[in-house]
Amino acid sequence: MPVFHKLLIANRGEIAVRMARTCRAMGLPTVAVYSDADRDALHTREADEAVAIGPAEARLSYLAIDALVDAARRSGADAVHPGYGFLSQNADFAEAVAAAGLAFVGPPAAVHRRMGDKQAARRLIGGAGVPVVPGYDGDDQQDARLLDEARRIGWPVMIKPSHGGGGKGMRVVRTHDDFPGALAACRREAGSAFGADAMVLERFLERPRHVEVQILADAHGATLHLLERECSIQRRHQKVVEETPSPALTPELRQRLCAAGVAAARAAGYVNAGTVEFLLDPAGHFYFLEMNTRLQVEHPVTEAVTGLDLVRLQIEIAAGRPLSFGQAEVSGQGHALECRLYAEDPENDDLPSPGTLLHVSAPSGPGVRFDGGIAAGSEVGVHYDPMLAKIVTWGRDRRESIERMADALSRTVVLGVVTNLARLRAIVAHPAFQAGELHTGFIDQHLAELTRGAAPPAQAVALAAAALHLSRRRAPAGVPRSPDAWDQLGGWRLA
Ligand code: MV4
C-alpha cells in the first residue's frame, strides 16, 4: 500500500528541495508550489509538477491558506507537507487541509493551538512534572499583580507575550523601577502584533545554553525521542550553528532531558515529529521553553547520528503507520554539526544581501551533506528568509565533525551575493567553540573576532558573471526537458 498518491510541498527553498528528494526515494509523486518570484527556483524542478500560487509577497502566496489548499485539490494531492516557517505551525492551515479531506503532515490543529500559547503551554507542561522556568502564567493580568509576581520571582525578569514566538516582543527587566514601562511597551507591541496582550513572566537566565529534544510520535500512542540538539550559537534569535550530541550533557543529564521531552510531548497529545526546547544553565538545570510543532531547520544533524530520515517518518506517521522501532532501537553514532549559510553581511550588521547568484560550489565528501535551494542564476530576493543552504558534517567524534566542517566551509563558494561564510569559518575555528564553551551570547561575546570578512576576488566574480551569461543561451533544439537532462546541462536554460 502506498503511503499517499501525491504530496503537495507547501514551501520553497532548501527544505522544499530536501522534501522532494525523500519523496522521490519513496516513490511518492510531489507537487511544488511557487510564487511569481520563484518561477525558476530550484525547488520547482525537483518536484514532479509545479503549481503557481500567487505574487512574490509571502502573505499572498506561501502564507495564503486558500491558494495552497486549492493547489492541492487541483493537482490531485492527498497530503500536504508544510516544511518549516510559513504555515508550518498555523492551526488554521492544519484545519483547512484536514477539512479539504487531505492529510496534514504534522500534528493536528489542536496541538498547534495549545502550544502556540505560552501561558497554556507552561501550565500544561509544568503540570506534567517537567521543569519550567520559575515564573508566573496566571490569568490575573493586572499591572499591580504582575509587578507583585515579578518581585516574587526576583530580578532580572523576562516579560514574554503569551502569543508571541521566536523571541518577538520579549523584554528583560533588571530593576523594579523599569518594570511598569517595559510592561506597557510589551502590551502595546503584543496587542498590535498578535491581537492579544497576555504576558508570561519568567526569571531571566543569563547566557543559558539552548538544548532541544527531537520527538517522534505516531498516531497509535508511541512517543519516542531522537536525542538532543544544541543550538546555542545564534544571533538575534536566528540560529547559525547546531550540533548533536550537546557537549554540555553527561549521559545521566541527557537521559533526564530526553525523558522530560517525551513527557512534554505526551502531555501535549503530540503526534508526528516535533521539538521540545529547553534552556540549560551552567549548573545543569534545564527548563522547558516552548514546543515547536514542526520539522526544524536543523533536523539533519539528528538524521546524521541516528541514520533516520525524518521527512520519511513524518509522512509515514501522517499516513497512520505505526513506528516500526522503539526507543531501545534509537541510538546516536558519532557527532554532527550544521552551519547555516545566509545571504547576509556580517560586516554590515547581518543585513540581508539580495542579488543574483553567479556561482555556487557545494562541498562534498565523506560525512558531508549540503542541503541547498540555490544554483547559479538563482535570484536571492527580499521577500523570503535569506538562508541559502545548510552544510552538515558528521564525524566519529566532535573533533572530526569540526575538522570536516572547516574543510567543507573552505571549499564552499558562493559568488554574487555577500554571505556569512567567513563568519562560519571563524566560528568553527574559534578556540571557545572547539572547547565546546557554547552559550546563547557566544556570537555577541566574540563578535569582533567573528566579523573579519574575506571577500572573494573581483576577478572570480567577473568570470562567474560571464560564465553565467554564456550558460543562459538557449539550449540546442532537441535537448530533452527531463530534470536529469537539466542536471547534465549544468544550468543551461531550456527553451
Ligand atoms: C529566555 C531566556 C532567558 N531566560 N527565557 C528567546 C527566544 C525564545 N524562544 C525564548 N528566548 C529566551 N528565553 C528566560 N526565562 C533567554 C532566551 C534567549 C534565547 C533562547 C534560546 C536561544 C537563543 C536565545 C537568545 C537570546 C535569548
Boltz pocket constraint, residues with backbone or C-beta under 6 A from the ligand:
constraints:
  - pocket:
      binder: B
      contacts: [[A, 133], [A, 158], [A, 166], [A, 167], [A, 202], [A, 203], [A, 204], [A, 205], [A, 206], [A, 208], [A, 210], [A, 231], [A, 232], [A, 234], [A, 237], [A, 279], [A, 289], [A, 290], [A, 440]]
      max_distance: 6.0
